[in-house]
Amino acid sequence: MSTSSGSDPKPIRRAATNAFQDKAQRAPWEPIVLSLDGGGIKGLSELFILLKITERIKELIVEGLSEGGNIKDDELFAFLRDPILLPCYFFDFMVGTSTGGLIAVMLGRLRMSVPDAIKAYWCLGNDIFWPRPIIGRFSSTKLRQAILRVIEHNCGCHEREEECHDMEPLGQYDYAEVNDIDYHRNPSLQNFTCKVALVAQRKEVGSQNVHLFRSYNFTRRPDRGPTQRNPETIGENHPRVWEACRATSAAPLNFRKMAIGTDKFIDGGAGNNNPCDLAWNEAMLMLTPINQEPDTEPNNRTPAAMVSLGCGEKRKHTLFGNQFSLSYVRKAWLLGKSKITDAEPVHIHMRDRVRENGSDYFRFSVKQTRGDHGNNGLSGIELADCKRESQRPWPGSFTQPQAPVESTGLPEWYTQLQTEASQQEEERRKGGFKPEKYWYTTFDTIFTRTEQYCTDRDVRKEIDKCANLLLTYARERQANDPERWKCLVSHPHPDHPSYLESTRRPNSNNEENGW
């Protein structure tokens, strides 16, 4: 699938020398981290940006083959049954807050392609946010059911979809760290594939603490360096996929808090809407061997790169005006809310911190633009917006409605994806995503604003650099250790159609673990 249209500028050509190749050759397996902001329905923008990156990787592969380079990119994925490039092939960690956490689960735990995740997001958003309740919160039951539908349709580890339902664990099949207790019990559970963490807040008496729902084991390291967030193994805390997704999405103004056992959770948006720092610390900590003695010299290894995706620049709020007026009170509330969920301070801090460590950092988030053709980016879209307009005439009217501006001129691949998403929904009762009956103006606005952002020359250069880095590390990993590379791109579950045999791990169906 190509995301380009005839009017788009031609892609930037690859540089003659690859700035990332030397570092990738020296340390090809240092982790690459994907961080996903929370942003409600605007998380869709993160998927459109990631689609641009993966499409650019495909273009670079084609260019590399046509240029007759030393490394044949067709060998990177030749052994896969499905030629679609998945984001989980290129990232070692995916960490997300709120809807960013849902995306991390889709791309990392369920190993979905970006187009499939976009289709699922359309259906998910429509199920959850339409219709908007007149008063009160959105339905937590609808949220749970929508998450379960995504799991059922995309797990693929069972013969029948209904077997993969609300009992599917968040823990991935290869969840064990080298030398942890589960690894010693069953080495075939050693982790090779992309790991996923979802950010939430655990409610406690008089306070709340950051909590990470992990798909993998995290054993406590020596108490130094970054804060270790609830280190534990899968056996100690084994939430189901839907429970973790429900917890990370429990924004207090929109959904009830989520109870798991005796704990109660809300979403991580308050203070951790941009989980970039948590994601980086997690990758840093896991570079330290779990059996390292406390008095050993600190580990100087760092992740190779951080890719941070945001949900758009926020609207600026000020407190000018009469401080005794109702409008002033509203402004103060909006300003406070904006500061709590502002992703920009974390971005600036982490950009400097990552680059000081000699690693690469990329941040993509739709900005507001000025000038005659400027717009407010995504700042005018509320977190729970899901606006649509009927394509049918009003009763008694013989005039066919005109498509809204936001829904005109959409590229063919986009409307084709809408059709595919609608076909998946046909089996369902009343409701569901129906682009043949409605113009989904919120979704279309998010796409067009993201598309405009991605066509900016500076942004295109960053997308090109990011795609170059991801492909370079993939090439060097495959050249360095072909069997380990095969384990990384393989589905970890032996019963999945995309599972690949490898000499790097024993073939073991360990039934006593409950998989």
Summary of the structure (lengths in Angstrom):
residues: 515
radius of gyration: 22.9
end to end distance: 34.4
largest distance: 80.9
contacts: 1613
relative contact order: 0.17
helix: 41%
strand: 11%
